[in-house]
Amino acid sequence: MARPLIAAAAIAAVVLAPLARAGPPSAAIWDRAGVLVGDTRNFPGPDRLADQLSASGFAWVALQVHKGLAARPVDPAWLQAFRARGLAVGGWGIERLHPEREARLAARLVDRNGLDFYIANAEAPYKTDAGGRWGRSAAFTRAFRSREPALPAALVTYGAASCVCVLPIDFAAWRRARFAFLPEAYYNEFPGYRPDRTLAHALRAGWSRSQVHPVIGVYHRFPAARYVPLLRRLGTRGFSVFVADAARPSDYLALAPLISAEARGLPVYSSGDAAGPASVAPPVLAGRPLVGTKLVVAPGAWLTQTPLTVRYSWERCRARTCAPIDNAEGATYVLGPDDAGSRVRAVVGAGSITGSATARSAAIAVRYAGGWQLLPPFADRP
């Protein structure tokens, strides 16, 4: 009579298990400097920009991947060029009137291109005083996180209010969905968007200082050097430049000492040769952790003096033990029944002529669609 009871207990363990939540996305990328690219067609190719960014200490670059519901193609040559220099590559999009559909589109583009992060540019349509619905922020973030629970993501929007009030965007919805805040400090165009006023606006809106990473504007031929003393006084860490299309080599050179100063004391996420590459933002996983779906790993950001090559493998973790998954190599992995009830992570091996190093993504808990999940002791049995 014991066998039916054990079987019933096993079924109950499967059916009644709570939904597994992904751990918080890594915020390491936002503590580093980056640039946003408006249109790759404004450049003769990616190599010169990649060299300038790498030499100046930048860690990431964001390519525009959509505007509303219109997707923009990502050239694989650009991904390859930036990643060979150790730069993380993400996407940014302009959000308009269809939050759920645009969030799904953004997630598909992240998965399709194997991107490291996503930045949502949500402005006028997300204001209640501009004909928008208060629910747009919540609708977008819910839809996005349902598809990308572990991906680093950030919100770009207005940097300072034109009055002492806070602009009526639902910032709390973005914070609940674990988005960082990249406020527009476009002092080059708007005097009210001076970086210190931008930070004050963000703090009034409920963001903590550690969540705020200003975006500085260098278009209209505004020299980045004028931002350096303003950014030094903020006490924040990590900033980005809008847009690379308008930046000049002198802008990157002017920002390099600030980037170096802000990077002091930040952690490294890899182990390996002392002279080899070092991971400064860990690998990340894109996709839903459901049996039958595909996960995609992006390599993160690396410090390297010479061109970088990467290789991928995958591990399955139970309790505190992780083991390689047989025949799981490459940047994608399809979750199978053996992964249910365990956690899966990606391993990135990076090499250059100076040495090699290894970094791992955070492990993500795998379940069946609908929330079914095996619980110990059954999940740990072969």
TORSE-177875 format. One record per residue (C-alpha): residue in three letters; x, y, z. Coordinates in steps of 0.5 Angstrom, whole numbers, m for minus. Example, Ala and Ser with C-alpha at 12.3 -4.5 7.8 and 13.67 -1.06 7.14 Angstrom:
 res  east north    up
 Ala    25    m9    16
 Ser    27    m2    14
! end
This chain:
 res  east north    up
 Met     0     0     0
 Ala     6     5     1
 Arg     7     5    m7
 Pro     1     9    m8
 Leu     2    14    m3
 Ile     9    15    m5
 Ala     6    16   m12
 Ala     1    21   m10
 Ala     6    25    m6
 Ala    11    26   m12
 Ile     5    28   m16
 Ala     3    33   m11
 Ala    10    36   m11
 Val    10    37   m18
 Val     3    40   m18
 Leu     3    44   m12
 Ala    10    47   m13
 Pro    11    55   m13
 Leu    13    58   m19
 Ala    20    59   m20
 Arg    23    66   m20
 Ala    29    68   m24
 Gly    34    71   m19
 Pro    35    79   m20
 Pro    39    81   m27
 Ser    46    83   m26
 Ala    47    90   m25
 Ala    54    90   m27
 Ile    53    93   m34
 Trp    50    99   m32
 Asp    56   101   m27
 Arg    60   101   m33
 Ala    61   106   m39
 Gly    57   105   m45
 Val    54   109   m52
 Leu    48   108   m56
 Val    48   108   m63
 Gly    43   111   m67
 Asp    44   108   m74
 Thr    49   104   m76
 Arg    49   107   m83
 Asn    52   113   m81
 Phe    59   109   m80
 Pro    63   106   m85
 Gly    63   100   m81
 Pro    64    98   m74
 Asp    72    97   m73
 Arg    74   104   m72
 Leu    68   105   m67
 Ala    70    99   m63
 Asp    77   101   m63
 Gln    76   108   m60
 Leu    71   105   m55
 Ser    75    99   m53
 Ala    81   104   m52
 Ser    78   109   m48
 Gly    75   104   m43
 Phe    68   103   m45
 Ala    64    97   m43
 Trp    58    96   m48
 Val    55    99   m54
 Ala    47    99   m55
 Leu    44    99   m62
 Gln    37   101   m64
 Val    33    95   m66
 His    26    97   m66
 Lys    22   104   m67
 Gly    15   102   m64
 Leu    13    96   m68
 Ala    18    97   m74
 Ala    24    92   m73
 Arg    31    94   m75
 Pro    36    89   m77
 Val    43    88   m73
 Asp    49    86   m78
 Pro    52    80   m75
 Ala    59    84   m77
 Trp    58    89   m72
 Leu    56    84   m66
 Gln    63    80   m68
 Ala    67    87   m68
 Phe    65    89   m62
 Arg    65    83   m58
 Ala    72    82   m61
 Arg    74    88   m57
 Gly    71    85   m51
 Leu    65    90   m51
 Ala    58    88   m49
 Val    53    89   m54
 Gly    45    90   m53
 Gly    39    93   m56
 Trp    35    99   m55
 Gly    28   101   m58
 Ile    23   107   m58
 Glu    17   105   m54
 Arg    10   108   m57
 Leu     3   106   m57
 His     3    98   m56
 Pro     7    96   m50
 Glu     5    89   m50
 Arg     7    88   m57
 Glu    13    92   m57
 Ala    16    88   m51
 Arg    15    82   m54
 Leu    18    85   m60
 Ala    24    87   m56
 Ala    25    80   m53
 Arg    25    77   m60
 Leu    30    81   m62
 Val    34    80   m56
 Asp    34    72   m57
 Arg    35    73   m64
 Asn    41    77   m64
 Gly    44    74   m57
 Leu    44    81   m54
 Asp    47    82   m47
 Phe    42    87   m45
 Tyr    36    91   m47
 Ile    34    99   m46
 Ala    27   101   m47
 Asn    26   109   m49
 Ala    19   111   m46
 Glu    18   118   m47
 Ala    11   122   m49
 Pro     7   116   m50
 Tyr     8   114   m43
 Lys     6   120   m39
 Thr    m1   121   m37
 Asp    m1   128   m39
 Ala     0   127   m46
 Gly    m5   122   m48
 Gly    m2   116   m45
 Arg    m5   111   m40
 Trp    m2   110   m34
 Gly    m2   103   m35
 Arg     3   103   m41
 Ser     9   102   m36
 Ala     6    96   m32
 Ala     4    93   m39
 Phe    11    93   m42
 Thr    15    91   m36
 Arg    10    85   m35
 Ala    10    83   m42
 Phe    18    84   m42
 Arg    20    80   m36
 Ser    15    74   m37
 Arg    20    73   m43
 Glu    26    76   m41
 Pro    27    74   m33
 Ala    34    74   m32
 Leu    36    80   m38
 Pro    39    86   m35
 Ala    35    92   m37
 Ala    34    99   m37
 Leu    29   105   m38
 Val    31   111   m41
 Thr    27   117   m41
 Tyr    26   125   m39
 Gly    32   127   m34
 Ala    29   133   m31
 Ala    22   136   m30
 Ser    21   143   m32
 Cys    17   144   m26
 Val    19   142   m19
 Cys    14   136   m20
 Val    16   129   m22
 Leu    14   128   m29
 Pro     8   123   m29
 Ile    11   117   m31
 Asp    10   110   m27
 Phe    17   109   m25
 Ala    15   104   m20
 Ala    13    99   m25
 Trp    20   100   m28
 Arg    23    99   m21
 Arg    19    93   m19
 Ala    21    90   m26
 Arg    28    91   m24
 Phe    30    96   m29
 Ala    36   101   m28
 Phe    35   108   m30
 Leu    39   112   m35
 Pro    36   119   m35
 Glu    37   123   m40
 Ala    42   129   m38
 Tyr    42   132   m45
 Tyr    45   139   m42
 Asn    47   140   m49
 Glu    40   142   m51
 Phe    36   143   m45
 Pro    39   147   m39
 Gly    34   144   m34
 Tyr    38   137   m36
 Arg    44   139   m32
 Pro    47   132   m29
 Asp    46   134   m22
 Arg    39   136   m23
 Thr    37   130   m27
 Leu    40   126   m21
 Ala    35   130   m16
 His    29   129   m21
 Ala    31   121   m21
 Leu    32   121   m13
 Arg    25   125   m12
 Ala    22   120   m17
 Gly    24   114   m12
 Trp    30   112   m15
 Ser    36   110   m11
 Arg    43   113   m13
 Ser    46   106   m14
 Gln    40   105   m20
 Val    42   112   m23
 His    46   112   m29
 Pro    46   118   m33
 Val    46   119   m41
 Ile    50   125   m43
 Gly    48   128   m50
 Val    54   130   m55
 Tyr    50   132   m61
 His    50   139   m63
 Arg    57   138   m63
 Phe    57   139   m55
 Pro    64   137   m53
 Ala    64   131   m48
 Ala    69   134   m44
 Arg    64   139   m41
 Tyr    60   134   m38
 Val    67   131   m34
 Pro    67   135   m28
 Leu    59   135   m27
 Leu    59   127   m27
 Arg    65   127   m22
 Arg    61   131   m17
 Leu    54   126   m18
 Gly    57   120   m14
 Thr    54   116   m19
 Arg    57   110   m22
 Gly    57   109   m30
 Phe    54   113   m35
 Ser    53   113   m43
 Val    53   117   m49
 Phe    48   119   m54
 Val    49   118   m59
 Ala    56   115   m62
 Asp    53   118   m69
 Ala    55   125   m67
 Ala    61   123   m62
 Arg    68   125   m64
 Pro    75   122   m62
 Ser    76   128   m57
 Asp    70   126   m54
 Tyr    72   119   m52
 Leu    79   121   m50
 Ala    76   126   m45
 Leu    72   121   m42
 Ala    77   116   m41
 Pro    80   118   m35
 Leu    73   119   m31
 Ile    71   112   m34
 Ser    78   109   m31
 Ala    76   113   m24
 Glu    69   110   m24
 Ala    72   103   m25
 Arg    76   103   m19
 Gly    74    98   m14
 Leu    69    94   m19
 Pro    69    87   m19
 Val    72    82   m24
 Tyr    67    76   m25
 Ser    72    71   m28
 Ser    78    67   m26
 Gly    84    65   m31
 Asp    91    68   m33
 Ala    93    74   m30
 Ala    95    77   m36
 Gly    89    74   m40
 Pro    82    78   m41
 Ala    78    79   m35
 Ser    70    79   m35
 Val    68    86   m32
 Ala    60    84   m33
 Pro    58    77   m33
 Pro    55    73   m38
 Val    47    73   m38
 Leu    42    69   m41
 Ala    36    71   m45
 Gly    30    67   m46
 Arg    24    63   m41
 Pro    27    58   m37
 Leu    21    53   m39
 Val    22    46   m41
 Gly    22    46   m49
 Thr    25    53   m50
 Lys    31    56   m52
 Leu    36    60   m48
 Val    41    64   m51
 Val    48    66   m47
 Ala    51    73   m49
 Pro    58    73   m47
 Gly    58    80   m42
 Ala    64    85   m42
 Trp    71    84   m42
 Leu    77    87   m41
 Thr    82    85   m46
 Gln    89    88   m50
 Thr    88    84   m56
 Pro    82    81   m60
 Leu    78    76   m56
 Thr    75    69   m58
 Val    70    66   m54
 Arg    67    59   m53
 Tyr    61    56   m50
 Ser    59    51   m45
 Trp    53    49   m41
 Glu    52    46   m34
 Arg    46    43   m30
 Cys    46    45   m22
 Arg    43    41   m17
 Ala    43    43   m10
 Arg    50    46    m9
 Thr    53    42   m15
 Cys    54    44   m22
 Ala    56    39   m28
 Pro    57    40   m35
 Ile    51    38   m40
 Asp    54    33   m45
 Asn    54    35   m52
 Ala    52    42   m50
 Glu    56    47   m53
 Gly    55    54   m57
 Ala    51    60   m55
 Thr    44    57   m55
 Tyr    41    51   m51
 Val    34    48   m51
 Leu    32    46   m44
 Gly    30    39   m44
 Pro    26    34   m39
 Asp    32    33   m35
 Asp    33    40   m33
 Ala    26    41   m30
 Gly    27    42   m22
 Ser    35    44   m23
 Arg    38    50   m25
 Val    42    51   m31
 Arg    48    56   m33
 Ala    52    58   m38
 Val    60    58   m38
 Val    64    63   m43
 Gly    71    61   m44
 Ala    75    67   m47
 Gly    82    67   m50
 Ser    87    72   m53
 Ile    94    71   m54
 Thr    96    74   m47
 Gly    92    68   m44
 Ser    85    66   m42
 Ala    79    66   m37
 Thr    73    63   m35
 Ala    66    66   m33
 Arg    59    64   m31
 Ser    52    66   m32
 Ala    48    66   m26
 Ala    44    60   m26
 Ile    36    60   m27
 Ala    31    55   m25
 Val    28    51   m30
 Arg    20    49   m30
 Tyr    15    46   m34
 Ala    10    51   m37
 Gly     4    52   m33
 Gly     9    52   m27
 Trp    10    45   m26
 Gln    16    44   m22
 Leu    20    38   m19
 Leu    22    38   m12
 Pro    27    34    m8
 Pro    28    29    m7
 Phe    25    27   m13
 Ala    28    32   m17
 Asp    35    30   m15
 Arg    34    23   m18
 Pro    37    21   m24
! end
